[in-house]
Amino acid sequence: MNEKKKVEIESEVFRRLINHFRKKPDVQNIDLMNLADFCRNCLSKWYMQSAKKKGIKINYEEAKEIIYGMPYDKWKKKYQKPLAKDK
């Protein structure tokens, strides 16, 4: 497989992962962290870091909006469940 095709496949897989997370807002970031050692916020940070390597300035809030599909504060109010200690 050539590098161009590999990048195209990886890009498609990444988009599917993001869409999957957007369709599953009931899956909380804390659960992802506990099970997989990464979450939506990690993806946002990785996105921001990769953009920086390419000379593209994206701040953390912008990266989170790309990953969450909406501003993070809006997503948090709509979907984030309070932690047991916060109840």
C-alpha positions as a printed Julia matrix, in Angstrom:
87×3 Matrix{Float64}:
   0.0    0.0    0.0
   1.35   3.41  -0.87
   1.57   6.25   1.66
  -1.24   8.27   0.05
  -3.71   5.39   0.29
  -2.61   4.66   3.86
  -3.29   8.28   4.88
  -6.68   8.2    3.12
  -7.67   5.05   5.01
  -6.43   6.43   8.33
  -8.37   9.65   7.7
 -11.55   7.72   7.0
 -11.09   5.61  10.14
 -10.53   8.75  12.22
 -13.71  10.36  10.83
 -15.66   7.18  11.61
 -14.31   7.18  15.17
 -15.32  10.82  15.66
 -18.78  10.18  14.21
 -19.16   7.13  16.42
 -18.33   9.2   19.52
 -20.79  11.9   18.41
 -23.54   9.28  18.09
 -22.69   7.89  21.54
 -22.72  10.91  23.87
 -23.92   8.61  26.66
 -20.42   7.14  26.74
 -18.73   9.41  29.23
 -15.11  10.54  28.92
 -14.31   9.12  32.36
 -15.5    5.7   31.15
 -13.32   5.97  28.06
 -10.32   6.95  30.19
 -10.88   4.04  32.56
 -11.28   1.5   29.76
  -9.08   2.77  26.95
  -6.76   5.34  28.54
  -7.95   8.08  26.15
 -11.08  10.15  25.63
 -12.54  12.87  23.44
 -10.37  15.46  25.18
  -7.27  13.42  24.4
  -8.31  13.32  20.74
  -8.75  17.1   20.86
  -5.24  17.54  22.25
  -3.77  15.18  19.66
  -5.63  17.06  16.91
  -4.28  20.38  18.16
  -0.71  19.01  18.38
  -0.86  17.56  14.87
  -2.19  20.83  13.47
   0.66  22.7   15.19
   3.2   20.37  13.52
   1.69  21.41  10.18
   1.94  25.1   11.06
  -1.79  25.46  11.69
  -2.78  27.28  14.86
  -5.8   25.74  16.53
  -6.42  26.32  20.19
  -7.75  23.67  22.55
 -11.34  24.98  22.48
 -11.34  24.94  18.67
  -9.95  21.41  18.64
 -12.61  20.25  21.12
 -15.33  21.74  18.92
 -13.96  19.78  15.96
 -14.0   16.54  17.95
 -17.28  17.08  19.83
 -19.13  18.58  16.86
 -20.21  21.56  18.96
 -18.68  23.88  21.54
 -17.48  21.82  24.49
 -19.49  23.82  27.05
 -22.68  23.08  25.11
 -21.82  19.36  24.86
 -20.95  19.23  28.55
 -24.26  20.78  29.61
 -26.23  18.54  27.27
 -24.51  15.19  27.8
 -22.03  15.05  30.67
 -23.31  13.21  33.7
 -22.19  14.39  37.13
 -19.6   12.2   38.84
 -20.82  10.2   41.82
 -18.9   12.49  44.19
 -20.68  15.54  42.66
 -24.19  14.21  43.32
